[in-house]
């Protein structure tokens, strides 16, 4: 029983590690949120959101690397504990990009 408890405690820090950006699934955002926009507005919004996603993904990647290093060196995912984990923000941004792309396709924008 003591070995099982010790193993569980040893694995606990790994459960709190930040995910890599490519492992984060997008939030389901309805395309209807963007169907009222014109094609030029959608194109501009897509460029803006892709830039935001790139920045958030870079931050998330750094957090994941920091967590892996922290767990290896001190046994604690330091980036996740200090607010470096941007998983929620990455997920929302990915969802927005998908919704905007779907709205562009539905409107027949080029």
C-alpha positions, -999 to +999 in steps of 0.1 A: +000+000+000+028+024+008+045+017-026+012+025-044+008+057-025+044+068-031+040+060-068+008+081-070+025+110-053+055+107-076+033+109-107+011+137-094+033+166-108+031+151-143-007+155-144-004+192-139+021+198-167+013+222-195+003+206-228+020+213-261+000+237-283-006+210-310-022+188-283-048+213-274-082+209-290-102+240-301-133+251-282-165+248-302-174+283-312-205+288-333-199+300-368-230+322-363-208+346-343-191+357-375-218+353-402-229+389-399-194+402-409-185+410-445-157+391-463-131+418-458-140+419-421-137+382-418-103+382-436-090+409-412-104+390-382-088+358-394-054+375-398-057+390-363-068+358-346-041+337-363-015+362-350-029+360-315-029+322-318+007+321-329+017+343-299-003+322-274+011+290-289+047+302-285+039+311-248+023+277-243+052+259-259+076+277-235+053+268-205+054+231-216+091+231-219+095+249-186+072+223-169+091+194-183+124+209-171+109+218-137+095+183-132+129+168-142+150+191-119+128+197-089+097+175-094+073+204-098+058+219-130+069+254-123+053+272-154+019+258-147+021+268-111+031+304-119+004+311-144+024+303-176+000+277-188-022+293-216-042+261-225-076+278-222-065+308-242-050+286-270-082+265-271-104+295-275-082+311-301-081+279-321-119+277-319-122+313-332-099+305-361-120+275-370-153+294-367-140+323-389-126+299-415-160+281-416-178+315-420-155+325-448-163+292-466-200+295-460-201+330-474-180+320-504-153+346-497-121+344-516 
